[in-house]
Amino acid sequence: MTSLTRADWEQRAKTLKIEGRAFIHGEYRAAASGATFECISPVDGRMLVEVASCDQADAELAVQDARQTFDSGIWSRLAPVKRKDVMIRFADLIDQHAEELALLETLDMGKPISDALGIDVSSAARSIRWSGEAIDKIYDEVAATPHNELGLVTREPIGVVAAIVPWNFPLLMSCWKLGPALSTGNSVILKPSEKSPLTAIRLAQLAIEAGIPAGVLNVLPGYGHTVGKALALHMDVDTLVFTGSTKIAKQLMIYAGESNMKRVWLEAGGKSPNIVFADAPDLQAAAEAAAGAIAFNQGEVCTAGSRLLVENSIKAMFVPMVVEAIKAWKPGNPLDPATNVGALVDTTQMNNVLSYIQAGHDEGATLVAGGKQVLQETGGTYVEPTIFDGVNNAMRIAREEIFGPVLSVIGFESAEEAVQIANDTPYGLAAAVWTSNLSKAHLTAKALRAGSVWVNQYDGGDMTAPFGGFKQSGNGRDKSLHAFDKYTELKATWIKL
């Protein structure tokens, strides 16, 4: 970590050079139309830079370049050990530019600088490095055949990958895709969210410096309905990977069907249950984890523990503990290393979160903490972490993904009822269980329809564990060796000897 102070970060922000152009075949360039949009910082409402607003013309250029580069074999047919070396250099460069990337991330989307530096950038570098290190250790297969035949089962890079990533963890989500996609030899077109494009744009130059050939990684900033749609419908994009809302994920599946049946891998929304049984081993730890599960990253987390399910026998005691714990999560200037809750990404998202808070009031839930916009004088977009008690699972605040720091507390009587409530959602991304009973922990985890289940903690796991969802939370997996499945085709070659 760094010893930089708020004053240090603010001074660096004043002199930071910010690039807003697209990146195609190893160089920055304006959008073909010349169009731009303003990148506004949620920290204080100031304009950071004009960003290229790419559209179909830019998508055509980037896909053509990616295809030609892929077909040339300069990267796709490079020995895995050579690609590994380049990917490790790429990760090293991310580490070397950690403070610059963290500052871009904080200014762009409002997260605390301590999180951007200590979590996002370091995890992004680890994602790239882990995938690179793995690629020369993954073996193909030989089938069991008669003595006069040879059956080979091999994986090949799929070709041109379009990666559409979200605004809440812009750098990290990009690297979750880039690590396995690039390591397996594909060419990638990265489309960052228009709400937070700056680290993706900077990342492209670092890839070139690491030795990734021009055309292997192109970056197209712009809107989903323009350049995102163009990539999703493009007949020469082989795979589309996406992290974002379930609504957009469904639309991308339609676009794939309307075009070339490109492979589509989706990590979508969540409304994750955090279940606290009366026999939890440490109720104080559970309360603190429940607060962090909704307040971290301003609640702008797909796996946020937005539904807190508490056994009724301890609910009257436990909810005040969570209310007390949430006091430690206080909105402040994201450039202050002591801040642990920053700004929501923009005014639109802030207003959306405030509308859900009003819906909680309207539906009869009881506000027990937070619930207000704060720090208006800064020009930024800040909302207090908020807790509603007396929620039932039919309320909007319990059913819809808010993507903000709003927690719904729901009581239950039995393990069976807890599982029923937890699974009563179109989502299935994550869940947590707090109990000291080993059998109850296992049985509840088995019963929960979620891609990740954490026991006596919230948000566990690392690069070795797959990440993704059940139901309308998506398909496919990021992280771990399972992520390579998304970026390769499986081929059977049968040889008569």
Secondary structure as UniProt FT lines:
FT   HELIX           6..15
FT   STRAND          22..24
FT   TURN            25..26
FT   STRAND          27..29
FT   TURN            32..33
FT   STRAND          36..40
FT   TURN            42..44
FT   STRAND          47..52
FT   HELIX           56..72
FT   TURN            73..77
FT   HELIX           80..96
FT   HELIX           98..109
FT   HELIX           113..115
FT   HELIX           116..121
FT   HELIX           122..134
FT   HELIX           135..137
FT   STRAND          141..142
FT   TURN            147..148
FT   STRAND          149..157
FT   STRAND          160..164
FT   HELIX           170..183
FT   TURN            184..185
FT   STRAND          187..191
FT   TURN            194..195
FT   HELIX           198..210
FT   TURN            214..215
FT   STRAND          217..219
FT   HELIX           224..228
FT   HELIX           229..233
FT   TURN            235..236
FT   STRAND          239..243
FT   HELIX           246..258
FT   TURN            259..260
FT   STRAND          263..267
FT   STRAND          273..276
FT   TURN            278..279
FT   HELIX           283..295
FT   HELIX           296..299
FT   TURN            302..303
FT   STRAND          307..311
FT   HELIX           312..326
FT   TURN            327..328
FT   TURN            334..335
FT   TURN            337..338
FT   HELIX           347..362
FT   TURN            363..364
FT   STRAND          366..369
FT   STRAND          373..374
FT   HELIX           376..378
FT   STRAND          382..383
FT   STRAND          386..389
FT   TURN            393..394
FT   HELIX           396..399
FT   STRAND          406..412
FT   HELIX           415..423
FT   STRAND          430..434
FT   HELIX           438..447
FT   STRAND          452..455
FT   TURN            463..464
FT   HELIX           471..473
FT   HELIX           481..487
FT   STRAND          488..496
//
